[in-house]
Amino acid sequence: MDIQNINTFNQSAKISRQNTTQAQVKDFQDYLDAFAEKTIADDRSPVKPSGNIQNVQPIPFVNITSPQKEMVEKVGSVLGLFETYAHNLRNPDKTLKDIEPALLNMKQAADKLYKDNLLHEDRGLSQLVNNIQVTASVEYFKFQRGDYI
């Protein structure tokens, strides 16, 4: 077998691949150009409204809030109080006396959330609210008992 024939064969295969790739790129570019021309031609045609647009009445904005959405917002607010309380506990510059108002606020908000949720029908949300209220109560009890001294 002749080495030069192998090199010639490799080069001819490489050229053949380049020609095929260039042809594919050219075909694809032609397709894109045709599509772009069609889109530009479509954009030039004016759009005429159908029907009588003077009779269309504007719809007033109505802010509909569902009880579930309101409850989710309240849960988010109470969880924000939990985050504030946890941040205060991690802060070495805060004393327990400084932290107590945040704890009381968190406990009261969790209790109010629990009372507001008593009539709510969503089981998953009710369970979450119950867990929040229990967690706040346990944290309040631990704080009052002196676990953080």
FENFENVEN-V397252 format. One record per backbone hydrogen bond with DSSP energy under -1.0 kcal/mol. CO is the residue of the C=O (numbers start at 1). NH is the residue of the N-H. If there is no record, write none. Layout:
BEGIN
CO_NH, CO_NH
END
This chain:
BEGIN
2_6, 3_7, 4_8, 5_9, 6_10, 7_11, 8_12, 9_13, 10_14, 11_15, 12_16, 13_17, 14_18, 15_19, 16_20, 17_21, 18_22, 19_23, 20_24, 21_25, 22_26, 23_27, 24_28, 25_29, 26_30, 27_31, 28_32, 29_33, 30_34, 31_35, 32_36, 33_37, 34_38, 35_39, 36_40, 37_41, 38_42, 39_43, 40_44, 62_64, 66_70, 67_71, 68_72, 69_73, 70_74, 71_75, 72_76, 73_77, 74_78, 75_79, 76_80, 77_81, 78_82, 79_83, 80_84, 81_85, 82_86, 83_87, 84_88, 85_89, 86_90, 91_94, 95_99, 96_100, 99_103, 100_104, 101_105, 102_106, 103_107, 104_108, 105_109, 106_110, 107_111, 108_112, 109_113, 110_114, 111_115, 112_116, 113_117, 117_120, 122_126, 123_127, 124_128, 125_129, 126_130, 127_131, 128_132, 129_133, 130_134, 131_135, 132_136, 133_137, 134_138, 135_139, 136_140, 137_141, 138_142, 139_143, 140_144, 141_145, 142_146, 142_147, 146_149
END
